[in-house]
Amino acid sequence: MNKLMKLSLILLIAFTLSAFNYQINKLKKEQFRILKENVKLLLGDSYHVTKIKTINEGYTNSEKTEYKVEYTFDLNESLLIFGNKDIPGTMYFEKI
């Protein structure tokens, strides 16, 4: 019985943590989609995002209500001073 309770507790914790990660991943995916749309809208149809790489991410406070994602992205063509590789960006999410 003791082993069953421990296993149940471990599974419960794992499911809880995966639910939080699912929500954050869903928000990140949505914001990256918006980034791709904004690149085309602001720079024109000849530009598009070819690669997005997350550099650093995590909660920024002890209450775990603020989440920060630092990323870079590449464009298919050079853009003036930025070039077309590793253009930096940051997203902030706040749980209300």
N, C-alpha and C positions, 0 to 999 in steps of 0.2 A: 504494500500500500504506500509506503514511504517513497519508493522509487517512482510510482505512478504520479504521486503529487508533485515531486520534483520535475518530472518530465512535463506535466501539465503546466506548471509555473514557467518553465523555460519556453514552452510553445506559446504561452500567453504573452510573454515579454517579446518574443520574436515577432508575433503578429502585430502587436502594438507598435513596435518600432518600424515595421515594414509599412504600416498604414501611414505613419508620419512621412516616411520617405516617398511613398506613393503620391501624396498631396504635393510635396515639394517638386518632385519630378514632373508632375502634371503641370504645375505653374511654370517651371523652367521651359518645358517643351512649348507651351503656349507663347511665352515671351520670346523664345528663339524664332518661332514662326513669325511673330510680329516684327522682329529684327529683319528677317529676310524680306518681308513685305515693305518695310520702311526703306531699305536699301534701294529697292526698285523704284519706289515712289519718289525718293529724294534725288537719286543719282541717275535714274533713267533705266529703261528696259535692257540696255546693254550690260548693266552691272548686275551681278548676283553673288550671293554668299556661297562659297564652295566648301568651306570647312569651319566648324565651330569647335573650339577646344576649351573645356573647363580647366582653369588653372588652380583655383582654390575656392573652397566653399565650406560653409559651416555657420553655426549659430554665433551671434555676436554678443549675446548677453546670457547671464546665468538662468534667466527665466525661460529661455528658449522660445522667445516670441519674435525675435529678429533673426533673419537668415540672409547671408550675403554670398553672392556668387560672382567671382572674378573670372573673366573669360577672354579669349581672343578669337578673332575670326579672320578668314581670308576672303578676298574678293577675286573674281576672275580677271579683273583688269586693275592696273595701278590707279591710285587716286592721289594726285598732287603730292603733298608732303608725307602722306601716310604710306605710300607704296601700296602693295596689295596683300601683304602677309602680316599676321599677328597684330591686327588692329585691336587695341584693348577696349574692354567694356566691363561694366559692373552692374549687377542687379541687386536690389534690396527687396526683401519680402518681410512683411510684418503681420503677425497674427493679431487680429483685433478681437 
